Amino acid sequence: MKKLDNFTFNIQTCVLRYNDINFSSNEDIQRSFIGKGIYPHINSYISIHSHIESKCHIYSLPYQFEYLLEINNSFPGGMFHTVRYLVVIDIFPFEHKLFQIISHDIPFIEILHIRNDQPQEDKPNSSTELITFPHLKLLNLQSAHTDYAEQFLSKKITYLSRLLSLYIKYELLTIITNNFTIDTTYFNFSIVKDLDLDQSFSSEKCHHYFPML
């Protein structure tokens, strides 16, 4: 491709090591782009999940895609104003600080999937700095630990003013609402019109907590 003047890309890879070959470092990967004129600005980050598995995400700047898939605790931040669809996944716990970075650096998210079954080590509470996602319309928590359901559905921790669709396990709802006894105004449920559960839901409770269904 000798006539290629510019290359806009978003590449994610998973490397499995079955021998003595060392994983590349983040510095090694970024250094490999130096001096190549079609890559004026790039960023990357690496997460090593085990002694045999490493994941790498490398992308051109400014970021120009509407999706950002499988970011994790190694995410370095940066401006991602074009992103509307985000998946956050890791085998290590997500803490409040990561979601603060996401809300600031990826401010126009409309669809968010959280995939993490590990409890938070430092759970946020009502005195924690409030996080807002003013454009978020769909939140998928079906593969998330209870801590992340509390993090995102409690108004005093995270405010979701436009949440229309919620995908969640029924068990998580019963836990965070204390079996549907906590005041409904405490949660980001008021305008939800699409509720996807893994089992049936009492119509009385459904209407009480989700009046727009």
N, C-alpha and C positions, 0 to 999 in steps of 0.2 A: 504494500500500500504506500508507494512512494509519494503519491499526491495528497495523502492525508495531512491536513493542516491542524486539525484539532480533534480530540477524542473525549467525549463526555461519557463517563462510565460509573457504575455502581456494582462492585463485584464482591461477593461473599463466598468464601471457600472453607471447607473442612478438610484437615489433613490428619490422616491416621498413620502413626509410626509403628512399624513392626520390626524395625532393626535399630541400629545404633546411629542413624542419621539424626542430627539435631534439628529442632524446629528453627525456622528463621525468626529473628527478632523483629519488632516493629521498626527499629532503626534500619535494619538490613533491607526491609521491603521499601521503605521510603527512599533510601539511598539509591536503589536500583532505578529510580525515575529521574534522578538528577542528570541534567544535561540533555534530556530528550525534549525538544521544543514543543511537541504536541501535548505535553503534560505540564502546563504552566503552574498549576496548583493542585496538590493532592493532599489527602489526609488518610490515615489508616489507624487501626488498632487491632491488637491481638488478644485473645483470651485463651488460656490453656486450661482445659477442663480436667485433664488427667495426664498421666505420663505417656499416654499413647494418642491423645486427641488434642488438636489445636484448631481454633477457628480464627479466620482473618477477614476483616471487612476493610476494603479500600475503595475510595471514591474520589472523583474529581470535584474541584471547588470552582465557583460556587455550586452547591448541590442543586440539581435541577429536576429531581424526580418527585412524584407525588407519594411514593411509598418508601418506607424504611423498615426493612424486615430483620427481625432477630437481633436487635441491639441488646446489650447486656451491661453488667456492672463495669465493664472496661470502656464504655462509651465516653469519649472525651468531651462531648458537647460541641458547640459551634452553631452557626445559624443555618437552620433548615426550614426556611419559610415556605417552601413549596410542598412540604410533606403534609398529606391528609390522612394517610393510613400508616399506622405504626404497630409493630409487634415487639413486645419486650419479653425476653426469655432468658433464663439462666438456671443453673443448678445451685447457685449461691443466693442468699436472701437479698432482696431489694430493700434499701433503706429510704427514708424520707428524702434525703439529699438528692438521690437520683431522680425522683419525681419532680423535685424543685428545678433541677437542670432541664428536664424534659419540658416542663411547662413554660420555661423561659426561652429555651433555644428552639423548640418545635411548637410554636404558639398556635398554629392553625390546624391541629389534629382534629379530625372528624370521626375517625374510627380507631379504637385502641384495643388491642388484645394483650392481656397479661397472662403469661404462662410461667408459673413458679409455684412449686408445692412446698417451699421451705419457709418457715415462720420468720418474721422480722426479728432481728436481735435488739433493735431499739425502736419500739413501737411509738408512733406519734400519738398525741392526745390533743385535747381541746386547747391547750396552751401553745401548741406547736404552730409555727407560721403557716397561715392558710395558703393552700395551693389552689389555683383556678385554671380550668380548661374551658374557656368561654365558647369554643366551637365544637366541643365533643358531642356527637350525636349517638354513637353506638359504642358500648363498653362490653367487652367479652371477658368474663371472669370464670368461665367454666373449667379452666385448668389452673386456677389460682388458689392459693392458700387463703384461709379465712382472714388473715391479717390484711390482705390487699383488698378484700371486700370492705372491711372496715375503713381502710385508708381512703377508698374512693367513694364510698356511698354515704359516709358521715359528713354532713355539711360543715361541721366545725373543723374538719381536717382538709377536705377537698371540696370545692364548690363547682358543680356541673350544672350550669344554668340552662343548657339546651339538650340534656340527655333524653333521648326519645326511645332508644332500644337498649335493653339490658339482657345479656345472656349470663345466667348464673345457676348454680346448683341450689336446689330447694334447701338443702341442709345448711348452706352458708347463710341464706336469708333468715332461717330460724335462729341461728347463732347470733348474728349481728343485731337482730331485732329482739333478742331474748324471748323467742317464741311469740313474736308479734305483740309484745306488751309495751315496748318503748314508743314514745310519742312519734307519730309519723313525720312531724315537721323537722325531726332531727336528720332526716335522710334526703338524698337527691332523687326522690321518686315522683315528685308532683306532676311532671308532664310526660312520664314514660308511657308510650302507647304500644310498645312491643316488648313483651316479657317472655323470654324463652327459658323454660325450666326443664329439669330432667324427670319431673314427676308432677302429678296433678296438684292443684293449689285451691284451697278453700275459696269459693266465690266471695264470701263475706270478707275475709281477710284481704283478698285480692282487691276488692273495691276500696277498702279502708286505706290500704297502703299505696295503691295505684289507681287513683280516681279517674285517670284518663283512659283506662283499658276498656 
